[in-house]
Amino acid sequence: MHSTDFLTDGTSGRTVTPATRDRRRHPAPEPSRTADPDAYRRLDAHKVRQLAVRTGPGPLTTLRFAVTQRIIAGTGGAAASLRAWYRRYVFAQERRDLGTARAILAVLKTPARVARTAWRDVRAFGPAARDRYGVSLLTQYRQLAWLALFRGINTDSYYRYQLFRADRRRQAHQFIQSVEIAALYRVLVVREAMDDFVVTEDKGVFERWCREHDLPTPAVLAEFEGGHPLSAGGAPLPDRDLFSKLADGYGGAGARRWTMVAPGLWTADDGVVRDRHSLFMALARQSEGGRVILQERVENHPALRGFSSGALCTARILTSRAPDGAPELARAAFRMPVGDSSTDNYSQGGIAAAVDEHGRLGTAVQAHERLIGVEVLAHPDSGVAFAGFQLPEWSAAAALAIRAHSQLTRIACVGWDVALTIEGPVLIEGNFAPGVKSMQMPFAAPLSATNYLAHIDAHLRRSFARAR
């Protein structure tokens, strides 16, 4: 039986296809075509290495895949299956980089490596967990080493999901980890969803796509790239607060809020007052490191006043679909800025609160410098409590995310950032590789409790199957 390959070589970037004799029986899928010639470069698609695996069709191939997948995973369930996919992917990369013999040797050295790194990491991050939760460093080391060796759990997950707590540790294998899911997102995008990737990855393209599909989103007023403005010409800017961000940035990096201090004058966190010309000059300089877009700043719904000092709050709404199925809402978290931050991103020190199916807030967490996600009961700036708070316009926000995903026909999952405003919900952006920390930490429950991981697993299985 012949194997199926990833689309790219990983060394030269050339297209890889099965042998000629295999093409007749198992034709390889054509890569998704996109109007953006730089999409593969921005995705680092050339780093997607070959993976020799077939999931079907045929009973013997299906059985062989099921058996090897279970052996590699070590446990059952959707998260374990995705972990097996990730382990296959990592081994394929190591085999290409090191050769088969050295890749196998690296696997055999895993126990010794786990023992060393677990002790190093416990010494670095363990004291915070010991002081807050009373778990000794030796106990943490024993737990982390066991989870790393037999469940594939890394240090980041052990501390962020507080797996040193007995109630969490029992379901440790059901948590999906950031490093695992990020690699699998890229695999699926490269194989079958490049066109959808461009929409969700480029914020300028996203705004135009929303307009085409009658989806509410803030208008782009100007774009800058390579030190020069790309659009806007001499058009005046509106007399209101503005917001700029990197067109392909992540985690709120490079975002700035421009507060109007007088008609035609704005200031940012540096305190410098700028007119239209000097504002454009500042954004042009920033664009030397990547394309920048300028938009009108979206205002929070008045009901959310207690959760922000001015920066926008957003609901991260995670949607996914089974192959050939309709999009579903998997989980949602409400993200809030702290202090004078311009963004609500958890990675920038923001707070993420669980949202139930009715739009009510539950447990909230804030990042701790030593990796632990610390539970918070109320917003530190206002004292407003989280538990039970009803988000405004929630049904409309959830419906908007589902409607948006239904316009993207290939991509398995999207993380939608939705602003709740007095005029209704507004799409801020879509994320082709949404993070999983804010979708698991506030809930104290893994994403395997939803259909989300099963949907991604199903897309991978279909992608690596071949019709006779």
Buried (B, 14 or more C-beta within 10 A) or exposed (E): EBBBBBBBBBEEEEEBEBEEEBEEEBEBEEBBEBEBEEBBEEBEBBEBBBBEBBBBEEEEBBEBBBEEBBEBBBBEBBBBBBBBBBBBBBBBBBBBEEEEEEBBEBEEEEEEEBBEBBBEBBEEBBEBBBEEEEBEBEBBBEBBBBBBBEBBBBBBBBBBBBBBEEEBBEBBBBBBBBEBBBBBBBBBBBBBBBBBBBBBBBBBBBBEBBEEBEBBBBEBBBBBBEEEBBBBEEEEBEEEBBBBBBBBBEEBEBBBBBBBEEEEBBBBEEEEEBEBEEBBBBBBEBBEEBBBBBBBBBBBBEBBEBBBEBBBBBBBBBBBBBEEEEBBBBBBBBBBBBEEBBBBBBBBBBBBBBBBEEBBBBBBBBBBEBBBBBBBEBBEBEEEBBEEBEBBBBEEBBEBBBBBBEBBEBBBBBBBBBBBBEEBBBBBBBBBBBBBBBBBBBBBBBBBBBBBBBBBBBBBBBBBBBEE
